[in-house]
Amino acid sequence: MIAQSLRSFAHLRWRPAVLAVAAETGSMVALGLMERRILILAGLRLPVARSVAIAYASNALSASLPVIGSGAATAFTYRRLVWQGARPALAGWALVLAGLVSNAAFVLIISIGAVVSGSLAAIWAGGAGILLTFVAAGVAALAMRRPGARERVSRAAIWTLGRVQHLARRPAGDAAGIVEDVTAGLAAFHPNRGDVIRAVLSAVRNWTFDLLCLVFSLKAAGVHVPWWGIILAWAAGTGGASLNLTPGGLGVVEAALTAALVALGVPGAPALTAVLVYRAITFWLAIAVGWAIYLYLRREQEPTPISPSPERGRTAFVTRWPFPTTPDRGG
């Protein structure tokens, strides 16, 4: 099957393959715009190109390192945000919120695919996923808006951290002071309906463009799959990547995604061809671009802060990014 798949590369349709590359580029841009929009909620505005560059470099770290990839990527993004002027607690909360928004968008997309698949069990599972996503978002919004709720959460966090310090002797410091510093970072976020909607839409676009990359990869290989089936197969491959057993789920994603396509009735060799095209773009090409950007970011000088912006106390920063920044197109 592998031999047949490799021979079929000579008959690829190149126009869908080019569209697949464009879709994956759009996915990475949307990821950077989502993180940028969340920082705007806390009063820190980064150039669009800077946010996208950090997203590419962070993705390269995450996909290249087995087991510790996601942790290394998170640490890198955290350091870059602090370097750009974000307070440490604010940078940490920005990463947490970005992860929550991204995961919620992922659950929403695969839940829609499950609902329209026609399977009763999938409909129940998809409906539950959508409901839990909106309930979690509503609870989080109420907790951030109501001082009483924040106070109860703080008391519970102080008690829990105190018990952890008693048993593990870390982290060092007063539990109340640590919790106060952390909650101060969360309090710096001022939810604005427009910015929140843009952050959520950027997260949805991030996953949707990645899904479109798979769609165009299937077209490039001449494979036809029902669109709801593509969503569920894509979810299986993405879930395999999250296991972090190998760098970027290498081997795991290919096996899971190919098996899912075969289960949908696609012959083995064409299914593997489409998956290899998809992974060449989303894994190998993204890593190559990401590492090039990472090496550039390591060589540049520290950005110099300039005068605060009058709008909502936001702070602007001068950077040495060589490419012109582009307007935020709703991201």
Steps between C-alpha positions, in 0.01 A plus 500: 500500500785736583668428166177569311453819698847629418451422129174697500692818589585527130128553430423761765275790410720799571235772519329346808848440647581870469164585658585262785822696567302826495244353743770393748659845478160648581474264798830620648411866439167447677681342796726803536204738468308314771787534748544866400132574557511345848797722587304802378239419765775564757616824337805368311496533122761314294556545127323237292824373346656464846207295629503272195878456528471392865223255405712344223810468720300358791335245270842389372618434857182314588512282188873426511549380857348175629312500832629845610410679178187673626674607821798642312268686263304647791820612674628661180175691440492610864854639482426682174188663642685615812779629275240696306387677817232275649510452877585137590159428652327660201708293254415182688127574500513592130637153422239333720215693339637436150507126574144504633365694202684275253377180665143631514510581128638152423224331701238715327619403150521125563166512684335651193654224289368239742150648504464494120658156461163328544618271783277521807793447739705763317206743510473462879877534542518801269204671665656444843829647376330814368296540820801455729700751294236772540440418868874523576522833315201636693638392838840654420336827395295519822807420714697783339221756528382438858734603786332254737574207272862610456540528877369148560730363233794685657426358847479147359825552309681630812381201703602252227840663445563499876441125514729446200777709660466303825542167318742587218684797658447695178434748355679721751329810636178604663202320348277807519765715331553247220126473434465879511773540237336241278150646533641846435610376160149373429349827623704683236273352234204723417261292289363695207229332300657586167849382599365181658301417185806565283715273719245219477462545124877490457511172696225357280685617187820339629339156515281554192797590279686193627194293413491661155864400454391138540208556260732635229752222569224247436412677176866504398507121540169457316319375814131571562364490858172638645573830670375381838729199464795730430432684826494180705810358328680830554401491868650151530831619353510811717429291807793275410728804486395607850643179653856635453641147481718605206604844369184660364324163517723374218378156398208510742308765304569329167373167631191645673399723209556230236303248704214747541486564124509128424213451746305755293546286190812656345747246348819468702757633251313821401415563865867476597598729210259769618623467858865528394423816301315645799784417740767628263328839517381516861804330656815516287438833325369665817806380694740632235337844499465503879865415570618767255289757684617366838865544404429854385323585826796365697736738317300821526547769763260563783207723399496854640182621672360837393224727623168344607208509263207707626250230404410292808851535638648280230877510454674501165845354439765549235630175352762407247266284292614558143168452324223762496213430737159457344166632623301273726237354270254412771738250663 
